Amino acid sequence: MARKSYATSFVLFLLLLGLACPAFAAPAGNNLLIYCGITMVRPITDIARQFEKQEKISIAIAQGGSEDLYQSAKKSQKGDLYLPGEPVFRIKHQPEGLLGEYKVLGMNQMALMVKKGNPKKVKPDLKELLRKDLAVVLGSSESGSVGVEAHRILTQTGLYPKVAAKVVQMLPDSRSIMAAMRRGDADLTMSWRATGYFPDNAPSIDVLDLPPSIAPPQELQLTLLTFSKNQAMARKFMEYAAGPQGQSIFRRYGFITVSKAGR
C-alpha cells in the first residue's frame, strides 16, 4: 500500500507563544509551564494536579511531539520543564544550552500492538510488520519520540525501508497511533508499551513485548529549562514527580519506574 505522510499534528496550547491572549503568554509567579510529550501527558497531569493542591500554584501543560515541543520552547523562551519521550532529544539539543539538570521519572519501551485477542496471530517479531495481510501504522520520525524510536529500531534491524514502504499511515504521535488502532484502521503498530495499558486503549489492544536487546528501555528525563523564571518551584516539582507519589502514578499508567536520580 502507498504510504500516506501526515504533517505534524502539533497539539500545543496557544499560550506558549502568547498568540491567544497576552495574559496567557506564560504562568505568573511560582506557577509552572511544562512541555510534555504525548505519551506522558496522563501521569504528568495527575502529578501536576496533586502538586498544585500541595503548593497552591497553577501548572500549565503543553503537549505534543517531543521535537515540536522543544522547538516551541526554544522559540518562545518561556516555560520551566521539558519531558520528551526519550533521551535522544536531550542529546541532540544539549549543545544549545537550554536543557539543564534532569530527574529520571521512569522508562519508555517500544512494543508491538495488535487488535484485542490478536485475531491475526501476530508474533512478537519485527518481521511481522512486513506481512502482506497486515495493515500497519507507524509514527513519523519528524515529530515525536515514538516515530524516532521506531525508526531507530527498524533501521538497526535493516527493516525500515521495507516497512515504511508498506505502512498505510505515518502518524505524528502515540495518541494518534492508538486512535487509529481503536478505530480499526490498522492490524499492527509499534508504540510505547505503556499506551497499550491506558484505560481507553486496553479494551481494544493487546501488547506484544519485544526483548530489551531489540527495544531497550529509554529514560524519561524531566528536564529543567535553563531560562525558567521559577527554578526553585520547578526543582521542587521534579523531586515530587521522581518521588514516591509521582512514581506510583507512573506505575499506574503502565510505565517502568526507577529510583535513579538525574544529573
N, C-alpha and C positions, 0 to 999 in steps of 0.2 A: 504494500500500500504506500501511496505517496505520503511523505511526511508533511504535516502542517506545522509551520513555525509560528509561534504566538509571540506577540510583543509583550514586554514585561507588564504584568498586572501589578502595579505598584500601589499597594494598599497603605497609604500613608496620610496621616491627618494633615490638613492644610495648615495647622498651627505651626508646623515645622518651619515653614518659610514665611509665616505671618501673612499668608495670602488671603485668608478668610477675614481676619479682623486683627488689627494691631494688638488688641487686648489679649489675644490668644497666641501671640508670637512665641511665648515661652513661659513656663511656670515661674511664679514670682516667689520671693523669699526663700524659704527652705524647701519649697516644692521641687519635684524632680520630673525630668523627662527622660524616658528610657526608650532607646531604639532596640526593638526586639524582633528577631527572626520569627517567621510564621509558626514554625513547629513548637516554639517555646512560649507562645503567647498565653496559652491557658494557665500553665503553672505560674508564670510571672504575674499574670493578672490576679490570681488568688493570693500570691505572696504580697503583692502591692496593696491589695485591699486590707489585709491584716496589718501591714506596716503603717498604712495611713491612719488606722484607728489608734495604733500604739503611739505614733509620733504627732498626731494631729496635723498632718500635712496632706497635700494632694499629689498624686502621681499620674502623669500622662504617659500613655504607652503608644508609641508609633510602631506600626507593624508592617512588614513587607519582606522582600527578598534581602538577604544579608548584604549583598553588594550594593543594591539600591539604597538601603538604609545608611550604609557608610557614606555614600556619595552625598546623600541629603544632609547628613550631619556635617560633613566637610564643607558643604556649600553654605549652610546656614550658620555654622559656628555656634549653635545653640544645643542645649541638652547636657546630660550628665553621664549616662551609661549606655553601653552598646553590647548587645548579646547576639552574636552571629551563630549560625548553626554548626560551625566547625572552625578550627584554628587557622585554616588556610587564609582567611580574610585578615587575621591579625598579622600573619607572616607577610602577606602581600603589602599591607598598608603601614606596617610599623615604621618604615623609614620616613613617613610623612610627619611623624611626631604628634599625632592626635590621639594615639592609643596609649594609655598609661598602665598602671597596675591592674591586675585582674584576680578574680576568685573563680575557681572551678566549681560549677554547680552540679555537674553530672556528666553523662556521656550520651552522645548520639551514636547510633549504629544503623547502618543500612540493612534492609531485609527485602526479600521478595514478598509481594502481597497479591492474593488471589481472591476471587469471589468466595463467600462463605460456603464451607463444605468442600471446597476445591473440586468442583464438578469436572474440570478438565484434567484432573490428576497431574497437576504440575509438581515437578520435583524441586527441591531446594538447590537448584543448579543454574548458574547464569546462562548456560547454553539453552535453557528453556525459553529465554527471550527471543530466540531465533525460530521457534516453532511456527510453521506457516498457519496452523489452525488457531493461533492465539493473537488477539488484538492487544497491543502493548502501548502504554503511555509512559513517558519519561519526563523528568524535569529538565528545563533549559539550563545549560551551564552558564548562561549570560546574566542570570538574575539572582538565583537563590542557591543556598548550600546544598539542597537535595539534588539539584542538577549538576553542580560542581562535583559532588562526591560520586554520583552515578557515572559521570564522565571519567573520573579518575580510575574508578574500579574497572569499568569496562575497557578503558584504554590499556590498563596494565595487563588485562587478560586477552587483549587483541580482538575484542568483540565489538568495540564501539562503532566502527564504520558500518558494520552489517546490521547491528541493532538500530542505529539511528536511521538507516535507510528504510526500515520496515515499520517504525512506530507510526501510530495513527495521529498522535498529538505530542507536541513538546509543550509542557506547561510551566508556568513561572515559579510555582512553589508547592510545598507539600499539601497545603489546603486544597488547591485546585486539583491536584492529583487524586486526593481522597474523594473529592466531589465527583470526579469522573468515574472512579471505581464504584461509588454508591449508585450512580445513575446507570451503570451497566455499559458505559462507553468502552470499557476495556476488560480483558480477562486477567491481565497480569501487569504489574508495575514494580519498580524499585522505589522505596521511600524510607524515611526514617522510621524505624520499627515502632517507636512509641506511638506514632499516629494511628497505627492499627489497633491500639487498645483504647483510644479515645471513645467515650460513650456513644457518640453518634456514628462512629465507624465500625466498632466491634461487631454489631449485629450483622453487618454486610460483608465483612472482610476477615480472612484468615492470614496470619503472618507465617511466612516460611523463613526461618532464621538461616543466615549464612555463617560459615565459620569465620572467626576473627582473623584468620590468616588471609581471607579474601575481603572481608568487610570489617576492618579494625574499628573499635570504638573511638569516637572523636570527642575531645573535651569541649564542654560548653563553658566558654570563658566570659564571665560577666566583667566587662572592662570599663574602667573609669576614663572618661574623655578628658583630655588634658585642659580643654577650655571650659570645663564645668565651673559654674559660679557657686555651686553648692557642694563642694568636695567633701566636707565633713559629713553631711547628711547622706551623700552618695556612698561614702565608705561604710556608713552605718547600715545602709540597705544591703550592700554587698555582704557584710558579715551576717546579716539576718537571713539572706537568701541562701548562703552557704552553710548556715547553722541548722540545728535540728528541725526547726519549724519549716524552713524552706526545703530541706531535703525530704521531709515527709511528704510535702506537696508534690515534689518532682517524682517521687516513687509512686504516688497515687496515680499519676498520669502515664506510668509505664516506662519512665526513664531509668537508666542505670545511674545510681548516685555514688558519689565518692566523698571522702573526707579530706582529699588533697587540697592544700592551700595554693593559691596562685602567687605569682611573683610580682 
